[in-house]
Amino acid sequence: MALQIIDRRLAGKNKSIGNRERFLRRYKEQIADAVRRAVSGRDIRSIEGAENITIPKKDISEPSFHHGPGGIRDTVHPGNTDHMRGDHIARPQGGSGGGGSQASDSGEGQDDFVFTLTKEEFMQLFFEDLALPHLLRTHIGENPQWKSRRAGYSQDGTPNNLAVVRSMRGALGRRIALGRAPQRELEVLQKELDALLAQDDGTSEAVAELQRRIDELRARLQRIPYLDPIDLRFRAHSKVPVPNSQAVMFCLMDVSGSMDQERKDLAKRFFILLYLFLTRHYDKIDIVFIRHHTQAAEVNEDQFFHSTESGGTVVSSALVLLNQIIRTRYPVGDWNIYVAQASDGDNFSSDSGNCRTLLAEQILPLVRYFAYVQVAQQEQNLWEEYSLLLEQCPHFAMRKVSEANEIYPVFRDLFKTEGVAV
């Protein structure tokens, strides 16, 4: 029966999925650079969408064979009535001849290749080399993952799990065990037969009896099966639970009166980017949203991004609530804990030192990674206090963002895959 394979993947007219995937693999680096350039000019609300990216032609040029300039060549050119051999011809006005290149005021030009990435392709390249730092598999949860582990051999199983070498080894051992005694007896009888044949012509009854016994033993040895069902051994497997990569991300955002609309928008853009990254890359991750002014409150996703509540600034209120939630709901031995905090850095001077103490003594010892993003360029007292923790806490990071186009580079720097340069 002939097997027919029908490719029913959706593709547009005159488009080849195989060629498209091959192109993405070959020019992955150039396309990823183009994606990063496109992100800087894209609104964060439209981040999940297709994108037309432009790649310089020189980056996708194919190698080719051609004749070198050396050697002796005989060529024939059409004649003309304007020039003779040895004349010097002036360069044409307006630059070099030829077409197909874009005009340029610098005297150089290049053709660009425009390539359209789908939404899924764009998002895959967008978040490809990002990951939560120091993520560990720590806990077997309520719904554990299972993996198959070798558990020796069994006498029952499916044909695809048949251990051929082990089965043949068992068959060889069985044949040796069953045939060893008859083989020894056969050797003894053969020696006796040889001795009798040396004394008479082989017609005596003793010779006939020995020959009969020898034939019986040989027939008995031949009846030992080469492979018996009792020899078959199958690879056995057992399912064992494996630890899950349980993680929780705490998002802390300052919504005090000093956070004007522009700064709040920068903080929201950062957290929206973080939210897209977490929900796209991790199936089992909790996200806890905390807003704070003079008081902190745990809110849902909609309230976190759209609530208009505001007030004074007491940053420590958010850290106190964060510490309470961690110790109540997320045991350190079971969870990978991450924190991302966004603020303009403005805080009561007496409270900033308290924030540093809370971080150093109670929060940073519990978390895998803490990222602080200040949505203002001017260094405030909170930035100064936090800076004292950088040398003694390698899993604590601080960055500044003052323009919308700085959000993506800062985000990549904070959450790049370990060992990957940005």
PyMOL commands that set and color helices and strands:
alter all, ss='L'
color gray80, all
select helices_A, chain A and resi 17-26+28-39+44-46+57-60+119-126+159-161+164-199+205-222+229-231+261-281+301-306+316-329+349-363+381-387+404-414
alter helices_A, ss='H'
color red, helices_A
select strands_A, chain A and resi 51-56+112-117+145-154+234-242+247-254+285-292+296-299+336-343+369-374+396-400
alter strands_A, ss='S'
color yellow, strands_A
deselect
rebuild
show_as cartoon
